[in-house]
Amino acid sequence: MSSEHQADSQIVPVPLVFGTYRIKGEVLDDSACQALQLFREQGRPLLLDGAAKYGNTEVVMKIMKRFPEAELGWKVEAKSREKSVQAFIQALAENHILHHRIFRILLHNYAGKKSYLQFQQLVDQEFGEEMMPIGVCNITAEQLEDLIKSDSDESDKVSQLRIKDETKSPEEANTPEEKTATSNVRARVNYVQNEYHPFLETNVPETCKQHGIHFEAHSTMWGNLEDYRTVLQGIMSSRVGKEESLDETCSKESSNQREFNILGHTNAQLAIAYAANALTDIKAENPDEHHNDVIPSKPIQKLPQYSESALLSVCFTTTNYAHLVQVCDTRQISQELLQQMRQMCRYKRVVRYEGVSLHGEHELDRIL
């Protein structure tokens, strides 16, 4: 067995979250139950992702009742946050689902610090102060940095005002302006859920890692999986300095099979493995110093592990049972293959949501 296949022998242990976006009725019931059953068989956490906006709350609650150990992550809209949170709490009560089975609540699409703090206050009022992990879905690295930085600045202002108060009488210290300053609430960001796939360039995972925030990848199989072959072939050919067909290094497939295999991985598995390594640091390589082989075989040494302190999870959505099985059987990829996949955004860009910085040369036309 090659060292590449040895590296791939372990199923990637990053928690998977089954997303319910754009799925309703019996299709959602069947797809989610199949996913949770496979999660259970593999010893994975049984995690679901949902949102009031998806319009499938009733079915999601039904699934939660069917799987007593399942946990649910929820999202609420900024403009209707109070109504959404109240409706969610009512749905939980009506279906006898305890609050400890909710693993996080997110604000769907960042709408500024003021909106986030109002959302945070609302969640704390309903679930207990700092009892429920919260965060935001779809935010740029710059917005996240600004949110965290502004928290620090406000804390410094409050401290300075309190020092000044020591020299004042109680009546003088309680001016309306100072009451407002000392009432500032520090933003709590436990989770960020953002789009993440090889055709997206983003610094959000790195920012989350720097600040100890859990990063959850969504839209992981977006960006046309069928384009993986063309783009990776262009990258690999540029590495060896000549045109070389993937068929010489990949497993042979029947002509009617839609997805190609690259050393035992389908496109869906490559997408999940890529997201599962969103926080993996790899040594930067000089692009002019290439190895002779098409895909070097040095394995990633530090694999993500299940733990309460883990700061990474992968959310995916599929109604295709074959894709589901592939996703749950995703194996670790090599460091070099991960590095090559991180170059794919230079050749094609697909952006659905906030959280991307576009720069550098667009090279798709050059390799197609």
C-alpha positions in Angstrom: 0.0 0.0 0.0 1.4 3.4 -1.0 2.1 6.1 1.7 -0.7 8.2 0.1 -3.2 5.4 0.7 -1.9 4.9 4.2 -2.5 8.6 4.9 -6.0 8.2 3.5 -6.8 5.1 5.6 -8.4 7.1 8.5 -11.9 8.5 8.2 -11.7 12.2 8.8 -13.1 12.6 12.4 -14.3 16.2 12.1 -18.0 16.4 13.3 -20.4 16.5 10.3 -23.6 18.6 10.5 -26.5 17.7 8.2 -27.9 20.9 6.7 -31.6 21.3 5.9 -31.4 24.2 3.5 -33.8 23.9 0.6 -35.1 20.5 1.7 -38.7 20.0 2.9 -41.4 17.5 3.5 -40.7 13.8 3.0 -37.5 14.4 1.1 -36.1 16.2 4.2 -37.4 13.5 6.5 -35.8 10.7 4.5 -32.5 12.5 3.8 -31.9 13.7 7.4 -32.9 10.4 8.9 -30.5 8.5 6.6 -27.7 11.0 7.6 -28.3 10.7 11.3 -28.5 7.0 11.1 -25.1 6.8 9.4 -23.7 9.3 11.9 -24.9 7.0 14.7 -23.4 3.9 13.2 -20.0 5.7 12.8 -20.0 7.0 16.4 -20.3 10.6 15.2 -22.3 13.3 17.0 -25.8 13.5 15.5 -25.9 17.2 14.5 -28.6 19.0 12.4 -28.5 22.6 11.1 -31.8 24.5 10.5 -33.2 28.0 10.3 -36.6 29.6 10.6 -36.1 31.0 7.1 -36.0 27.5 5.6 -39.7 26.9 6.3 -39.3 23.3 7.5 -39.3 23.7 11.3 -42.1 21.2 11.7 -40.2 18.4 9.9 -37.0 19.2 11.7 -38.7 18.9 15.1 -40.2 15.6 14.0 -36.7 14.3 13.2 -35.4 15.6 16.5 -38.0 13.6 18.4 -37.2 10.5 16.4 -33.5 10.7 17.3 -33.3 11.5 21.1 -29.6 12.0 21.0 -29.6 14.4 18.1 -28.6 18.0 18.6 -29.8 21.0 16.6 -28.1 24.2 15.6 -30.5 27.0 14.6 -30.3 30.3 12.8 -32.5 33.4 13.1 -32.9 36.4 10.9 -31.7 39.8 12.1 -34.9 41.7 11.1 -37.2 39.2 12.8 -34.9 37.9 15.6 -37.3 38.4 18.4 -40.2 36.7 16.6 -37.9 34.0 15.3 -36.4 33.2 18.7 -39.8 33.1 20.4 -41.2 30.9 17.7 -38.2 28.5 18.1 -38.7 28.3 21.8 -42.4 27.6 21.4 -41.6 24.8 18.8 -39.1 23.2 21.2 -41.7 23.3 24.0 -44.5 21.9 21.9 -42.3 19.0 20.8 -40.8 18.4 24.3 -37.3 19.1 23.2 -35.0 20.3 26.0 -32.8 23.3 25.5 -29.6 21.4 26.2 -30.2 19.7 22.8 -29.5 23.0 21.0 -25.8 23.2 20.4 -25.7 26.8 19.1 -27.9 29.6 17.8 -26.6 31.9 15.0 -27.6 35.3 13.6 -28.3 34.6 9.9 -26.2 37.1 7.9 -24.2 39.7 9.9 -26.0 43.1 10.1 -23.7 45.1 12.3 -22.6 45.1 15.9 -25.7 46.7 17.3 -27.9 44.1 15.7 -25.7 41.3 17.0 -25.7 42.6 20.6 -29.5 42.8 20.5 -29.6 39.2 19.3 -27.1 38.2 22.0 -29.2 39.9 24.7 -32.4 38.2 23.5 -30.8 34.7 23.5 -29.4 35.3 27.0 -32.8 36.4 28.3 -34.5 33.3 27.0 -31.8 30.6 27.6 -29.8 32.1 30.5 -26.8 34.4 30.4 -24.0 32.9 28.4 -25.7 29.5 28.6 -26.3 29.1 24.9 -23.4 29.2 22.4 -24.1 31.9 19.8 -22.5 33.3 16.7 -23.1 34.5 13.2 -23.6 32.9 9.8 -22.0 34.7 6.8 -19.5 37.3 7.9 -16.3 38.6 6.4 -12.9 38.4 8.2 -12.8 42.1 8.3 -16.2 42.4 10.0 -15.3 39.7 12.5 -12.0 41.4 13.4 -13.8 44.7 13.8 -16.4 43.2 16.0 -13.8 41.7 18.3 -11.6 44.8 18.2 -14.4 47.1 19.0 -15.2 45.0 22.0 -11.7 45.6 23.4 -11.9 49.3 22.7 -15.2 49.6 24.5 -13.9 47.7 27.5 -11.0 50.1 27.7 -13.4 53.1 27.6 -15.5 51.6 30.4 -12.4 51.0 32.6 -11.2 54.6 32.0 -14.6 56.0 32.9 -14.8 53.9 36.1 -11.4 55.2 37.2 -12.6 58.8 36.6 -15.7 58.0 38.7 -13.5 57.3 41.8 -12.9 61.0 42.1 -16.6 62.0 41.7 -19.5 61.9 44.0 -22.2 59.3 43.3 -24.5 62.0 41.9 -21.7 63.3 39.6 -20.7 59.8 38.4 -24.2 58.9 37.1 -24.5 61.2 34.1 -26.6 59.8 31.2 -23.5 59.7 29.0 -21.5 57.6 31.5 -24.5 55.3 32.2 -24.6 54.5 28.5 -20.8 53.9 28.4 -20.8 51.5 31.3 -23.8 49.6 30.0 -21.9 48.4 27.0 -22.2 44.6 26.6 -19.2 42.6 25.3 -20.1 40.7 22.2 -19.8 36.9 22.6 -18.9 35.0 19.4 -18.7 31.3 19.9 -19.4 30.1 16.4 -19.0 31.3 12.8 -20.6 29.4 10.0 -19.4 30.4 6.6 -19.2 29.2 3.0 -16.1 27.2 2.4 -14.9 25.2 -0.6 -11.8 25.1 -2.9 -13.2 27.7 -5.3 -13.5 30.4 -2.5 -10.7 32.5 -1.2 -11.3 33.5 2.5 -9.4 34.3 5.7 -12.4 33.7 8.0 -11.2 30.2 9.2 -7.8 31.7 10.1 -9.4 34.6 11.9 -11.6 32.2 13.9 -8.6 30.1 14.8 -6.7 33.1 16.0 -9.5 34.1 18.4 -10.6 30.7 19.5 -13.9 30.8 17.7 -15.5 27.6 16.4 -15.6 27.6 12.5 -18.3 25.6 10.8 -18.0 25.3 7.0 -21.2 25.4 4.9 -21.8 25.1 1.2 -18.9 22.7 1.2 -19.9 20.9 -2.0 -20.9 24.1 -3.9 -18.9 25.4 -6.9 -19.6 22.5 -9.3 -17.9 19.3 -8.2 -17.5 18.3 -11.8 -15.0 21.1 -12.3 -12.5 19.5 -9.9 -10.9 17.3 -12.5 -10.1 20.1 -15.0 -8.8 22.5 -12.3 -6.7 20.0 -10.4 -5.3 18.7 -13.7 -4.2 22.2 -14.6 -2.5 22.6 -11.2 -0.8 19.3 -11.4 0.3 19.8 -14.9 1.9 23.1 -14.0 3.7 21.4 -11.1 5.4 18.9 -13.3 5.9 21.4 -16.1 4.0 19.3 -18.7 0.6 18.2 -19.7 -0.3 14.9 -18.0 -3.6 13.2 -17.8 -5.1 12.4 -14.5 -6.1 9.0 -15.8 -2.4 8.0 -15.5 -2.4 8.6 -11.7 -6.1 8.1 -10.8 -8.1 4.9 -10.4 -9.7 3.7 -13.7 -13.4 4.2 -13.9 -16.3 3.0 -16.1 -17.2 5.5 -18.8 -20.6 6.1 -17.4 -19.4 7.1 -13.9 -19.9 10.8 -13.5 -17.4 11.6 -10.8 -13.7 10.8 -11.2 -11.5 9.2 -8.5 -8.3 10.8 -7.5 -6.3 8.3 -5.4 -9.5 6.8 -4.1 -11.4 10.0 -3.5 -14.6 11.1 -5.2 -15.2 14.8 -5.8 -17.7 14.9 -2.9 -15.1 13.4 -0.6 -12.4 15.8 -1.7 -14.8 18.7 -0.9 -15.5 17.4 2.6 -11.8 16.6 3.3 -10.9 20.1 2.1 -13.3 21.6 4.5 -12.3 19.3 7.3 -8.8 20.8 7.0 -9.9 24.4 7.1 -7.8 25.0 10.2 -4.8 22.9 9.1 -1.5 24.7 8.8 0.7 23.6 5.9 4.2 24.8 5.2 4.2 27.3 2.3 5.9 25.9 -0.7 7.8 27.9 -3.3 5.7 27.4 -6.5 8.9 27.2 -8.6 10.3 24.3 -6.5 8.1 21.3 -7.5 8.4 17.7 -6.7 8.7 15.3 -9.7 5.7 13.3 -8.8 2.2 14.5 -9.6 0.8 14.2 -6.1 3.5 13.9 -3.4 2.5 11.6 -0.5 3.5 13.3 2.7 0.5 12.8 5.0 -1.0 15.5 7.2 0.5 14.7 10.7 -2.1 16.3 12.9 -5.6 15.1 12.2 -8.7 16.9 13.6 -10.1 15.0 16.5 -13.5 14.7 18.2 -13.5 16.7 21.4 -15.5 19.3 23.3 -12.8 21.8 22.6 -12.6 21.2 18.8 -13.0 24.4 16.8 -14.1 22.9 13.5 -17.1 21.2 12.0 -18.4 20.7 8.4 -22.0 21.3 7.4 -23.3 19.7 4.2 -26.6 19.2 2.4 -27.5 16.4 0.1 -30.5 14.3 -1.0 -28.3 11.9 -2.9 -27.8 8.8 -0.8 -24.6 7.9 -2.8 -23.1 11.3 -1.9 -24.2 10.8 1.7 -22.3 7.5 2.0 -19.3 9.0 0.3 -19.3 12.0 2.7 -19.5 9.8 5.8 -16.6 7.7 4.4 -14.3 10.6 3.6 -10.7 9.8 4.3 -7.8 12.1 5.1 -5.9 13.7 2.2 -2.2 14.4 1.9 -0.6 17.7 2.8 0.4 18.2 -0.8 -3.0 17.5 -2.2 -4.5 19.9 0.3 -2.0 22.5 -0.8 -2.9 22.0 -4.4 -6.6 22.3 -3.6 -5.9 25.6 -1.9 -4.7 26.8 -5.2 -8.0 26.0 -7.0 -9.5 29.4 -6.2 -6.8 30.9 -8.5 -8.3 29.1 -11.4 -12.0 29.5 -10.7 -14.0 31.6 -8.2 -17.5 30.8 -6.9 -18.9 33.1 -4.2 -22.4 32.7 -2.8 -22.2 34.7 0.5 -20.2 37.3 2.4 -16.8 36.2 3.7 -14.5 36.3 0.7 -11.6 38.5 -0.5 -10.9 38.4 -4.2 -7.4 39.2 -5.4 -4.7 37.8 -7.6 -4.8 36.6 -11.1 -7.9 34.7 -12.4 -6.3 31.8 -14.3 -9.3 29.6 -15.3 -9.1 30.6 -18.9 -5.5 29.6 -19.1 -6.0 26.0 -18.2 -9.4 25.2 -19.8 
